[in-house]
Amino acid sequence: MSSNSAIRVAVVGTGFGQAIHIPGLQHHPRTELVAVYNRDLGKAKAIADQNNIPYAFNNLDKLLAMSDIDAVTLSTPPFLHYDMGKQILEAGKHLLLEKPMAMSAQETRELYHLAANNQVVATADFEFRYVPAWQRLAEKLQEGYIGQPRLIKIDWLVASRANPERGWNWYARKDRGGGALGAVGSHAFDYIHWLFGPVKRLCARLVCAIKERPDPLDNGQLKPVDADDTCLIMLELTDGTPVQLTISSVTYNGRGHWLEVYGDRGTLILGSDNLKDYVHGFHLQEAQAGKALSQVEIPKRLAFPQVFTDGRLAPFIRIVDRWVASIDQKQSLVPSLYEGVYSQLLMDLTHQSSETGSWVDVPDLNSFIQA
């Protein structure tokens, strides 16, 4: 494939796929959206018609048999990722995979090796790496602004599932990959690794505050919920730095998403109190030791070329940039399933810690990948 030819893409999964993947791929100059998949063929056809997409499928094998599809984005619920991801990679198609990557680190590791063995690219949609304020924070950390880190504190407190009337679906089920840990903890684990390095050990408590929800597909019958909606996690990085991570999707008027980094030379605070959009609204503050916090201007070189009403769209388009560059270079650039395995491994160990009530050690990522 030449470095300026169109990459023909199919979208599999039409929740987040319809909201973000379809408009993002149609906006990108190098991707041509040719097919969409939904298990309900009527829905697939309606979405295809609405978005001028040539083909609609409810059979993944038939979609993957099309020779003029080069690549697939996968945003079905997490419990489907492993089997569908495997089919996509075995068919020789490049993959852009939503988080959480799969139901376990072992499944994600298999997909990682499958992509390598089939010489196709697999990219993970870790969007925070491409949000301008986060990129400036990364630069400040690399410049040594805070000095030796003393404490990292993360709060991600939103109200998206605070209303007990919100409907029951796969998200309410632990065995389907539901819960706040999978939805946003996967992002937090990735950016902890990206910004601060690997984790040595962790200790966690996962809680489900709302134990049942009405099922809209069953006359509003109350169904049991066992997926977490609040996560309290302590981590120790390999350099000894303590990290405190608090996540909840059931906090009315929660403070939003904040990352505070305290060091011996200074402090960096990145945050957004926008509870409606998890990308719009981030601002960065800094202070040298003993000084007052001041706003950090985000340089134009980091700014999105275009801002959309839905904040998730601009960083997704940057992920597509990365995916396209990976396909051109014939290698999975960061963030790939290598990073996806680590995020998933930390989620697995969080569940293990919560179930056993104890600290758990985190293995070295290279050793785990090759095991």
C-alpha positions, 0 to 999 in steps of 0.5 A, a space after each residue: 500500500 502506498 503512503 498516500 492511498 486510501 485505507 478502506 475501513 469497516 466499522 464493527 460495533 455501532 454504539 461508540 462506533 456510530 458516535 465517534 468512529 464513523 464521523 472520525 473515519 469520514 473526516 480523516 483524509 486517508 480513510 475510506 469508510 466502506 462497510 458497517 456491522 451490526 448484529 441486526 441487519 436492519 440497523 446496519 443498513 439504516 446506519 449505512 444509509 444514514 452515513 452513505 456507507 456502501 455495505 452493511 453486514 450482520 455477519 462478520 465472516 462475510 464482511 471480512 471476506 471482502 477483498 476491498 476492506 483493508 482495516 477494521 475498527 472494533 467497538 463492540 462490548 468488551 466480551 466480544 473483542 477477543 473472538 471478533 478481534 481474532 477473526 479480524 486479525 486472522 483475516 489479515 485486516 489491520 485493527 483499531 481496538 477500543 478499550 478495554 481490549 478484551 476480558 483478560 490480559 491473556 486474551 489481549 496478549 494472544 491478540 498482540 501475538 496474532 497481529 504480529 504473526 499475521 503482519 498486520 497493525 493493531 492500535 489501541 484507542 487510548 485517546 488521552 495521549 492525544 489531548 493537548 493539555 495532557 501532551 503539555 503535561 507529559 512535556 513538563 514531566 519530561 523536562 523535570 518540572 516537578 523534580 523527584 515525584 512524591 505523590 500522584 493523585 487521580 480523581 475521576 468522579 462523574 455522575 454518568 451512572 448515578 441515576 439508578 433508573 439508568 437501564 440495565 445492559 451488558 455494562 451492568 455485568 462483570 462477566 461482560 466486561 462492564 463497570 467503571 474500571 473497564 470503561 475509564 480505569 483502562 484509560 487511567 492505567 494507560 496514562 499512568 504507564 505513559 506518564 510515570 512508568 511501570 507499576 510494581 504492585 497495587 491494592 484495590 477495592 471495587 464496589 457496586 453501589 447500585 445493585 439493580 437496574 431496570 431492563 428496558 428490553 424486559 418491561 423495566 424488570 429489575 435485574 442484578 448489577 455486579 459490575 463495579 461503579 466505584 474503584 479505590 486503588 493504591 499503586 506503587 510505581 517501580 521507582 517507589 512513587 505512591 499513586 492514589 486512584 479513585 474512580 466513580 461513575 455514581 457521584 452526583 456533582 463529582 469533581 470530574 477528572 483530575 490528575 495531581 502530581 507533587 514533587 520536590 521541586 514543584 506541582 502540576 495539576 491537570 483537571 476538568 470539571 466537565 461531567 458531560 464530555 470527558 475531553 473538553 475542559 481540561 486545563 493545566 496548572 503549575 507551581 514551583 515549590 512554595 509558589 502559587 499555582 498559575 495557568 499553563 498556556 497550551 502551545 498552538 503546536 499541540 492544539 487540535 487542528 479542528 475542535 468538534 462539539 463532541 470532545 472525543 472526536 478530535 483525539 480519536 482522529 489523532 489515533 486514526 492518524 497513528 493507525 494510518 502511520 502504523 499501516 504505512 510503516 508496517 509496524 504497530 506504533 504506540 499505542 499498540 496492543 503492547 500498551 493494551 496488554 499492560 492496561 488489561 493486566 493492571 485491570 486483572 490484578 485490580 480485580 484479584 486484589 479486590 477479591 483477595 483483599 491484599 496487595 498484588 505484585 505486577 509482573 514485568 510487561 516484557 516477561 508477561 508478553 513473552 510468557 
